Structures are given as C-alpha cells and as structure tokens.
C-alpha cells in the first residue's frame, strides 16, 4: 500500500472522550501525545506492540493495561462497570437474593504509578437491585467520611492510595431485602523497590582456589525481585556456569573456586517483577591473597532448598542447590524412593531442579548431591504438593415451609482436606439449639421466618478459601384455595367413586377438617380423608347427597370451600340387534335406547371400531336418527365390505357415561343349488376348529343366516411345514447355538408338536439329533468342550407331532462360537488434543480368539478409583475414539478392552494423559485499525494467559460480511494483521488467541465498511482504537511528505 512507504507522524489527541473521564476522576491528565513511525514495506503497524506506550483507561473503555507498561503489570482499571450481561437478566417479576456476577481480585499497585487510583471490582445481580458495602481487614469502610473512596456501581475506587492506610484484605458485601453475601478476600498490595544502603562495602580477600560468597543484602521491596550481578561495570553481567551461581532465593553470588580472572568489583542488581524498577548496590571488591593457593577440599553445600518445600498443584517448582569446593563440584539430583519426574528440567549447570506443572505424584523426598574428587556432600528435603479447595457440591436455593427441617450440604476437595464454616447474611453462623454444623452439613430444625436469608458455605485449607452461597426462603401464609377448587356441584351415580378436592395453598401445611351439613364428617370404610386433604367416597348411595365443607387452618389463618353432591340412578343402555350378518348391498337400522334419571340430559355418540363416525364423510351410507329424547337410531344403507366391524353406542350424562357394542358381519355368499341339503368344505388345515352357517337366498333377497354349527376340529396329520430362517447365534466358547423361527399353531397339524435339531461337523457323515419338545422353542444350544472355536457345522431343523416326523429345513452351515475375546488390546496410546478432548488409539491382535464386535474404553481421574471409571464403547473394527467433555488440566487413566456377544476380554495396561490447560480467558484488547479502501490493518495487545491457562501460540482474525454466518480466518503469530475485504458491505471482525487448549475468548466485534477496493484520496485517514468494552476512540492521522525507506 502506498502509505506504507511514507514516514508518518501520528498525533493522538484524547481531549474529546478522555476529558470527560478526567473530570469524573480528579488528577488524571486530560491529554497525551505520541509519535508513530512506520517502516517501509512493513505489513503491519509494528508499533502497536510498543511496550512503552501509555495505556489509557476510562470507565466506559474498561480495562486497558499491559504487562509491558511500567506500573501497570498487575493493576487493572474498572472493567465493564456499566455493562450488565444478558445472561444474568432475570424475569423482573421474580424476586431473589443477591448473586455475585464479579468478585474482587488481588491487586498489586505500583507506588510510582502515574494512575493514582485503585479499583476493586464487585458486581451482583438480584431483585430488588442489591446495594454494596466494603470491608477492609474485617472492618467496614466508611466511604462517606473519606473523600478518597467512591463507589461506581458496586466497585470500590481508591484515589491516591497509600500503603500505610490502604494495604490489606478487602471484601465486598452486597445486600437486598432477602439478605447479604460476602465476596472472597482480595488482597491489595503495593509494589515498590527501595535503594541499597550507600555505605561502602568492604573488600573480600580469598586465596586462589578457595570458594567465596558475595552478599547482596537487597533493599526493602514488594513483591518479588530478580537478582543479577554486574562485574566491574554495567552492563557486563556475571555469567552463571558450573563455577558461579546466583541464588534467586538469597540474592547472593556463589563462586565455588576462585580464579585470578574473578578479581574485580561486583555489584548486585535487583529488579522488581511488577514495576520493572532496578537499583544497583555499592560495589564489593574481590581480591586474591598472596599467601599461597588453596588446596583441594571436599564440597560444601552453601545454598540449598528448604527442608520442606510446599507448592500448589499446577505451578512450577524450582529447587536450588550449589556447593563450594576444589575441584569444582558436580551437582546431581534424584527423587528418593522413586524416579525424577520425566518433565523435570535441570537449569544453571544442574544447580536448579525445575518441575513444571507439579502434580500430587511429584511430591516426595528429593536429594541434591555435590561431588568432586575429594568427596561428596548430600542434602535432602521434602516436596509437599497442595491443592486449593475445589467445589464438588455447592448449595442450591431452597424454600421451605415454616416448621420444616433444612439440610444443606457442601463438599469440596483439596489437600490438606478443607474444613468448613458457615455465614448467614455475611456474619459467622454458630451452633445453637436448633442449628447443627458437621463436616460441611448445615441442619436447622423447625425453621421459622427468622431463619430466612442468604447463607454461605466456606471451604478452606491453609492455602485458600472458596465461597458458595444459597438463599433460604421460609414460606409463611394463610390457606387459600385455587379458583378451580372453590364452590361447585358434583353429580354422580349410585355405586360410583368420587373424590372432592381440598388442597389449599398454605405454609406451614394446614390442618384439614370436613363437615357434612353442620356436623363433623366421620370417616368409615366408604368415606376417607386422603393424605393431601381431599375426601374420597366409594360405592356412593343416596345417603351421601348433601353439602360438604372443607376447612384448612394454620397459624396464619383459615379458608374453606363448599361442594354439593347429588347422587343419581345409574344410566343403562339397550343396543339392538346384538349381532348381525349381512350381505353386500343390504341395509339395517341399529337402535340405541337410554334408561336414565329424568333430571339429566343425555347425548348419544356412535362409533365404528372405536372411532367416531363422521356422518358427513361416509358417502350417505350412515344417518343418525333421533327418535325421541331417550333413544337414537343409526341407519346403514347399501352396506359395503368395508362397513363390517364393531358398532358402538355411547350415552353420556352429567353423572356418568355408558356404552355398548354390536358386531356387523358383511359377506359375499357362495351360492349352492336350492335343492342341496349338504356341502363339502375342502382344503381346510389339519387340527383346526371350524364352525359353519347356511344362508338361503332367492330373487327377492337373502334370508337370515342359520345358527352356527357346533365347533368341529379337523383330524391330525403329520406336520408339513419346517421351521424357517435357521441360523447361528453368538455364544460362549465350545458352544454351537442354533436358532429358527417357530412354526405357528395353525401349521403344527396335531398335538405333541416339537422340533428335531440335526447337526454334524462339516465333511462328516453321521448326524447328531436332539429333540426339542416345546412348540414355542426358537433356539438350541449344543455344548462340547472338545469343539474348537469357529468349527463349521452342517445344520438342519425338522418338525414332528404325534402323527410322525415332518420335513427338515434346508441344510445351512453354522460355526461354533468363538467366545469372548482372549487378548487385551496392545499399543494403547492416549493423546491430549484440547482442554476437553483426549484421543485414544490401540491395536488388536488379530490372531487371538474371540473376534471383537467393538471395544470399550474406561477412563477415570487421577484422584479416583478405577471402579468409578466412566465407559464408552465403539462398534466394529474401530481402533481409536475421541473422548470429549473432559475436565481441563486434569490427569486421566485409561484402559481398553474388546467385547462381543459372549462377553468382555481382559483390559489393557492403563495409560495416562492429561487434558490441556484451558484456553486464555482474556480477549485481545486495545484493538486498533486503520482502513485504506478494502485493506484494514489491525493491531492489538498481546494476551497474557493465567497460570492455569494454555500458553498463547498465535492469533486468529475472523471476518465475515454482516448477515452471513461463515467467517474467513487469518492465522498469525504476530499481534497484527492486514485483512482484505473483497466485497462492498459492512464486515464484522473479531480477534482471538490460539492455544493448545483451543481458541481463547474473542475480542469485541468491529464493524468496518468496505468500498470494494476504493482508496482514501484525501490527506487524512482514520485510526480507530477499540477498548475491551467495545467503546472506540478516534485519532487524527496526519500524512506527511514521502521520504526514503528506513
């Protein structure tokens, strides 16, 4: 692009948007200026990565900070103070206690920072909206009485912070009408680095070959500092090797064997890890004595790690060990009673043992050995790995009736094992007569309104504390009845059962009483009060008629409902004719008569085969005729075969419903000469019962059918139908499993029906036959220990009954079972792919017995037993599976075993794999972009992952046209990129970090219009800056005259 070949000077004037912020926060400068120079041919605005650029922030811009900027590496301005996430919006009609959206984090504030304020963030949701208070070291801060304190939403802003006044532990207490909850503790610490004492340091004089220790004696500082040493003059630094070592624990310089080249002046340089400030000590001269050379001597360990080293799981442990001696000692390390962790690394000529991502199994006794030709020296110390508390089971909001028992349980893991404390409305809760607290379980007997509020369970060990909160609501209200239970009339018939509802809403649960008329109702075998309060009457009679009153009473009041019960005579129905046989084309009328209580109205419904008859859609074949109030007829005209079936009449009243059915048979007659008096029915099945009817017909019509004949069973015969689909089934080793489809009863042809199973090894002559006497059998299992797996057999299955043997099925070849798999999978490998995925691969020994139908993978966490393993199966010959939904940064053990229908094979040897750390939670911030026609040049701040997050491997720039779902992706390892927008329209651009654990949080979206290749022709272009809260600032970019390339 043409503008890349020019020298550009960028004047950034922030008076527009930052002056408003400056007025709101006294003491903040109202403008800044900077110069940006772009090299010729550069593909990105490299200065976007400048570590010396001032970072600007305002409440509307959110956090704008950089680890590279002095004074801002640990301090964060208020983030999204005015933003309320959609995910936390609740139905405004639902009231609930406070819930934290954001809790304060530890802050390290540089004392020399230009930003003269500290922000401790706190945000909660609730309805009504919560209010906020703050505690420092357990004492409430009086914000009104100190002008330095202010609240923005719930966040505490401290202007002109002072270490003397303001350092300590802070907690946010948020409250609404339902109670209060207390945030976790956030430590406010001040970063500083004092000066060395100006006093002259004495010279250190040693013999050549002697060991020496030069003391650093660092100045006061906070927090950690890094040590280095300067030799003679800056910047000539002492290089560490097997002879020279700088301890980052003591700061001292150790020289195991002094040489003449070591003579000179030594200066200790310390650097603050937060402020990057550096100071130099006065020089310490090192000279050689002239009384001879030091002889050889055995090693003396001068610096070593503590006797007990404690480290949090997942952190990096560094243990130091260095010795003086002549000759120069060699340092070696080992884990006593075990092997050094494979991930361990030796640094600084083996003087430092470094164990990254330390785990519980890395704990133990470690030994450092210093050795030379004159002897050796050993030091041992214990590495203890601890874990912060982690929730296994949290609290759930609970509502109880007054008088109920509350039982809340919270569980956490950790090393050491966590202990538990409870808070109510932010205040410690102590055991009382009704309140018990044992091992994370809180029990309150007979709760009342005074117990309502916000409760918190605290799980803590010596390394940390975690909080879980829950709301307890106590329901207390007088009884009230729903509208559908209030006064009503119930009509039933004699002998029926009726339930009169009485279930008032009340808390505590009300006492229910019933009256009939003015007298208390007595329970009997027929009349009972159900557990929830409703009244049940069975086998009702006229004596049960009357007015029933139900009353519910509790300590807060009472309510009652009234129901009138009327008992009628049951309705009866007469449907005629009962059974009809008609010939196609004939017609008939079905008559349905109801005998019912005269005070009740009746309604008639007609059905065919259980479905309502649609009189308008049946082509005029059906007509409903209402003869009188208590009867109805159904006319069926010109009957077709499809009209055969069950016709039903259903009569319904306000008290009951009754129905009856009749069957209509429709036939096409076989015509026999009128002078015949007998006929022969042929081709009937053997051993089946039949009945017969005769119908007379002439030119006028068809008469009624005769009464059915008696049931006649045909004679038995030898069966003629063999079983179908003879096949093999899976079984255990040494078994031959033969299956078939049973012969239905109509083809068994007689009593004593069974099967003959015949089989022989393939290629042999004689058949083995086994009788199966059950007619319903469908399987036979032959077991012979001498039969090898997968031996082929010829198989056939025949039939027999009392009359003799029938035919066999065609011969099929079936192999004996191979049994369950005998070999475990080999070469099992587990590869971590992301924060939640592990790829497991294996090989199967094909020569082994028991062909697998699939494989089962079992996996469990490092701290769990194998019995608790989760299992997932594959099918077929799959040799790998992707496990998903796993926990991040967690070590898993995995086994694989084959299976088939006969059972499971042995499991493989367990392998281990740890899921990746989570992707970075921080989104790329301070996104800047300059647009030149269809080209957009982007730059952003580098993402700094947390200790428990994956390292950043690069970045993705995702862009798409507005309204489209598919994004194009540009990948880069830089913090800048150039995007080409090919088409006219508005583009959405996002940036996210890429890590082993997956893609990190995406930046806020940028909307950029594209003019399809148009160039900016004026002398001005626009630089845009996007802070993490999606607000933007516009700067003026002035283009100067072209110059030669840099």
Phi, psi and omega in degrees: 000143188300320186293343180288343182268004183255154168278130183241140172242126185250116177258116184259113178249121185251015185295334183299298186264334185275340179296326177296319179293323180296325178292325183285329181240100184302146174093352181275132179302147185269350178204159177225161174221147178209161178240134179242123177244132184247127179287152177294136177081000179290139180267000180205162178281087187298332181291350175299338180267005184303130182270356180258357180295139174294141175262129185253144180214153173207161180302330182276339180271338181083201186286124176227091186218164181213135176299339181278347185269124181301127178094000184229015187289333179239354183265135179234132176287170180304134182247123174053045183293333183255012183255127179244112188300140177300330183295340184255003179285133181244163173304122184297341181279350181261124178267141178201160181285173184293145176225129182290133170263323179216133177247156183292148176249160175302143180229132170249117187251121178291130182293337180261018182292142175287337179276102189271047176203155178237139177241127173249112190277140176205129179213135180224156173247161180169164178220109008294164181300131182289157170253170188229145168224161182232144176243141172238120183053037176086356181248135182294138178275129176273090186295326184293329188272354181233114185296342182287340182262142173209157178247129170243112194055242178256359186277142181265124177252126177247113177272145182048059184295148181234134179298320182297318186269327197245346180293149180146194182257129184244143174222144179261130178246116182246141192219141159222193188296342182271348178142191185230149172229150185250134180283171172296164179279135174241130183265127173261116183237148182252133180263128179204165176216116180282185179257149173297155171298136182281001183294138181294137181267139182289151177289148176251123184242125182224163174280154173296134183091351179273154175272154182214150175237122177259123186277138178271317182050069187293159177283174175300141183201163174198136350277246187288158174231160178248136183255142167211166182233141178256136179255115178071300181208152179288138005254047177273102186266149176290125178272130181275139177209197183293343183260336184233137185215134175251117180280129175275359174268313182261335184086353185281156175259125181247127175242114187289327181212110185285136175243166181299330180290348180277348182296132180160198184249134184241133182235128177275127178246126178242146182229129177285129184289343181262308185273345185065010177291146181231145173221152182248142177277164169298152183290146174245111180287141174242123181234162177258137174284157183252021182257029174115174181260140179291132177285175180289146177208159185288160183296146173233113181290113186264331178224133180211164178290162183296163176297330176230118178253125177248141182211146177279141177302134179096348179270178177257128180259133175236121179244130184259148175200121181213142184232150170268149179171162179221113003296170181299124183292153171260134181260134174224158185230149170205154173265120182294137180059039179174181179257149174300140177306138183298335181275352183294145179231145176259129182242164173051058179054041174074009179282346181231126172262119183246125179242104178282155176046055186296139182238171184301325182289347178280347181294155178148187180273127178246145183236133173250130181237126175254129189217137168219189185291345181267350180153196180211163179219145186229143171228139178236144176211159185259129173263120177248128180253127180244162175233143176291154176303144180219132185290134168255323179217123180258183179273153171241143175303140187223142171232134185230155171284148175303130181100344178287174176254135175264132170226110179246137178228132172236141182231140177218151173253163179165163177225117001297164181301131183292152167254168189234144170228160180234143174239147170235120183054039176082000183245141179305139179257132183243153177300140177221189184299323181260351190246125177236142177224114183222117173050049177083004178253126175250126177234130175236118181275143175049066183295151175222182185301330181292343180275348181296147177154192180259126181246147177227137174256128179249123174252127186215145164232187187294351184251352180175167181226137175238152186240139170228140184234154177208152181255132176252118175251133177256119181276127181216106182204151176290157179298144173213140184260138173299156183301323185289352178258352185287180194321129179203164179249132182245125179248125178227175177245163180303139177086350180281167171252141179223142174241122178262115185292139171208092184221074183290151173275124184195156174212123001289174182303131185279160171273130184256132172230151182236144172231147168245116190068234180257004185249145176299140183277131178261135178283152179211189178296330181270332188241116181225150174263120183287161183304326181273002173110344182287159183254131178244130176239123178251155180050056187298148177225175180301331182292345181273356177294149176147190183256123181249136180236128176247132180235132174249132185226133165222188187294343183261354178153194182213164176204158182215156174229157181234137176226137177257130182249129177239128184250122183247166173290142181292146179283141175240158185226144175233116180244123181227155347288167188279322180212129186231141171238123182232159176261150179310133178099345180279172180229162180201158175240125173262133184246132181234120183239134180251131173253110191216171176296133185294342182274356183252142173275149180239152176229137182253140176227136179251141179226155173233118183054039175086355181251139180302141177278126176266102188293338183274343186250010185257021173065027178080005179285332184244141175216132177266127183241117179268099184287313178207179187300327187253014179211161178208147180241152174240115177268129176241114184256147171048064188296139175249165178303325182292347181273359177292147178150193181263120178259130183240145173241125179243128180249128183235133173235179177292344184257326184202174177224131177229156181210162178210160182227153171227155184250133179247121176257133179240131184223159169251112191287146166274123186270127177240147182306143185294341180268003179279145178237004177204161178209157181250124173266126186240172177056038175272159180281143176296149172057042177231138180276135179230154167229156188227151173226157179234135180236133178264143181215150173215196184293334182283324182165196182245136178276184179287148176290154177290169172294150181294147177290171174291159179290130181236128178260134176289161183290158176289159176206162175298136181297145183244353186248113178280164176297153179253162173055051175290130185203176178260161177227161178289146178206187179276168182302142181073017179246143170246115184252120183243131182230157179202171175268125181298151176279131182293159188299326184291344179251011180277338167065011177163174180282167179069033183283140176199190185234149174245115181260118181244137181205155177203148176302144183302130178092357177261174188258310187280145178262140167266134181238135177233137180268133174244111192274349181274128180290341182264358182297148178224008184204146174223135181243123177251125182242131180212115184298340183275352183277118177292158176299148175061032174279126181284137176235144167273133187226141170214152182233125179249179181232158176206161169212193183297340182273345180142185182272139176262192184285160172265157173287164175300151181287134174234159178257124180233137180266145174295158185292145176269350177081183180289157181301144183255345185243145176277147175303151181241171179050044179286127180229140178237125183237124178284128181254328184200191182293339184228012186227137172228130177266123179249129180230154183203172174232150180243138179283106185294334183284350184285159178281157177081077180299129183284143169273345180176188182227149178243127178254124175253139180214143180212156182286160185301325184273001183256163174276156181297332180297336181271011185296141170274152186229145176219142186249150168248164177237150178076210186264026178302138179241017176199160177208146178259114176277130181236171178072022181276165177280144180286152175054043185230137178273129180242146169256142186221141172228159179227138173218151179273157176213158169211191185295339181277340179148197184254146173272180180290150179280157175286169171296138183293138173244166183234148173204144179248132176295155181293160171294158180298151175294160182303134179276340180280132175274152173305133186245172178051049180288125176244147176210146175237133182252130174233092184066239181269001178259132177237120178263124185247149171213151183206165177287143176294147179274131178253106182290153174286171184299329182263018180241158181291150176292150179282126179260342182168199184220155173242134171252117182252129179219145181207157175286144179301133181095349177257155183259335183272127181258146167271151187233134170244128178252139182210153174261001178263175175257038177202159179196159175243127182249131176261121179260103192285330189245161177288139178144184179261132181250143175257125182238136175225156178230137175218155177281152177245133181218173175302324182282359180118189180280138179280186180295134180282150177290164172303149184289144174250134176254117184233124176281142178246138179249023173055059171091358178297147180257152174278112188266342181283174181278005181232137171239176185238130173259126180252143176236128179246116176279176184291351179257015175073009172276157182232155177234138181254133180243162178262125178250113181260125181268124181262179184293149180296154176218177180290162180293151178282000000 
